[in-house]
Amino acid sequence: MSPGRVNLIEAFDTYDDGSDSEMKGTDTMIVLVANYYTQEGKDDEVAEVLKKMVAYCNSDEEPGCLQYVVNRSIEDPRKFLLFEQYVDEDAVTAHRATDMFQEHVLGTVVPMLDHREPHFYTVVEPD
């Protein structure tokens, strides 16, 4: 990993997926797909908080966030899929440092989850 770069998997050490994979530091676009599974009876509360995150992250408040989309399963309303796209690793780090993320995701949503699982990607672009 490049000096000064954040290991994105380590940055998400509050995840319970046991992942030990490592992202290499790059200045390329980063995509995070996260699967959330709520505790019984907490799905509507989680949805309401995530709506606030969608509005915030897709505003001018987070210029490094290109897209923040929350999806809810049709088959099981306790399952959520988050699709987040950032200009680079620094934007992911900045997102996680916001009061909005700290309060709403870590402080409110995470305690209402049975588990969550992150998957990090880079965008495959034509040469």
C-alpha positions in Angstrom: 0.0 0.0 0.0 1.3 3.5 -0.8 2.6 5.6 2.1 0.0 7.7 3.7 -2.9 5.7 2.2 -5.6 4.2 4.3 -6.2 0.5 4.0 -10.0 0.7 3.2 -10.7 -2.7 4.7 -9.0 -1.7 7.9 -10.9 1.5 7.9 -14.1 -0.5 8.0 -12.9 -2.6 10.9 -16.4 -2.3 12.5 -17.6 -4.7 9.8 -18.2 -8.2 11.0 -17.3 -10.1 7.8 -13.9 -11.2 9.0 -12.3 -9.9 5.8 -8.5 -9.7 5.8 -8.2 -8.6 2.2 -6.3 -5.4 1.4 -7.0 -2.6 -1.2 -4.0 -1.1 -2.8 -3.7 2.7 -2.5 -4.7 4.4 -5.7 -6.0 7.7 -6.9 -8.6 6.0 -8.9 -12.4 5.9 -8.4 -13.5 3.7 -5.5 -16.8 1.9 -5.3 -18.1 0.5 -2.1 -21.0 -2.0 -2.2 -22.2 -2.8 1.3 -24.8 -5.3 2.4 -26.7 -4.5 5.6 -29.0 -6.9 7.4 -31.1 -5.3 10.2 -32.2 -6.7 13.5 -35.8 -7.9 13.6 -38.2 -4.9 13.6 -35.4 -2.3 12.9 -35.7 -2.2 9.1 -38.0 0.9 8.9 -35.8 2.9 11.3 -32.7 2.0 9.4 -34.4 3.0 6.1 -35.3 6.4 7.6 -31.8 7.1 8.7 -30.3 6.0 5.4 -32.7 8.4 3.5 -30.9 11.2 5.4 -27.5 9.8 4.3 -28.7 9.7 0.7 -29.8 13.3 0.7 -26.6 14.4 2.4 -24.1 12.4 0.4 -25.6 13.3 -2.9 -25.5 17.0 -2.1 -22.7 19.6 -2.3 -21.8 18.7 1.3 -19.7 15.8 0.0 -18.1 16.7 -3.3 -16.0 13.5 -3.3 -19.0 11.3 -3.3 -20.2 10.8 -6.8 -23.1 8.5 -6.0 -24.7 7.2 -2.8 -27.7 4.9 -3.5 -29.5 2.8 -0.9 -31.6 -0.2 -2.1 -34.0 -2.3 -0.1 -34.7 -6.0 -0.9 -38.2 -6.8 -2.2 -38.0 -10.3 -0.8 -36.7 -9.4 2.7 -37.2 -5.8 3.9 -34.4 -6.3 6.5 -31.8 -6.5 3.7 -30.2 -3.3 2.3 -27.7 -2.9 -0.4 -25.7 0.4 -0.5 -23.9 1.5 -3.6 -21.3 4.2 -3.0 -19.0 5.8 -5.6 -16.1 8.1 -4.6 -13.6 10.0 -6.7 -10.7 8.4 -4.8 -9.6 6.9 -1.4 -9.3 10.3 0.1 -13.0 10.9 -0.6 -13.9 7.7 1.2 -11.8 8.7 4.2 -13.4 12.2 4.2 -16.9 10.6 4.0 -16.2 8.4 7.0 -14.9 11.5 9.0 -18.1 13.5 8.5 -20.3 14.1 11.5 -23.2 12.8 9.4 -21.5 9.4 8.9 -20.3 9.2 12.5 -23.7 10.0 14.0 -26.1 8.4 11.5 -24.2 5.3 10.3 -21.9 4.4 13.1 -24.0 5.8 15.9 -27.5 4.9 14.8 -27.6 2.4 12.0 -24.8 0.0 12.9 -26.2 -0.8 16.4 -29.5 -1.8 14.7 -27.8 -4.3 12.3 -27.4 -8.0 12.7 -24.4 -7.8 10.3 -22.9 -5.8 7.4 -20.4 -6.7 4.7 -18.4 -4.3 2.6 -17.0 -5.0 -0.9 -14.5 -2.5 -2.4 -14.0 -2.1 -6.1 -12.2 0.1 -8.6 -13.9 1.1 -11.9 -12.9 -0.8 -15.0 -12.4 1.9 -17.6 -11.5 1.6 -21.3 -7.8 2.3 -22.2 
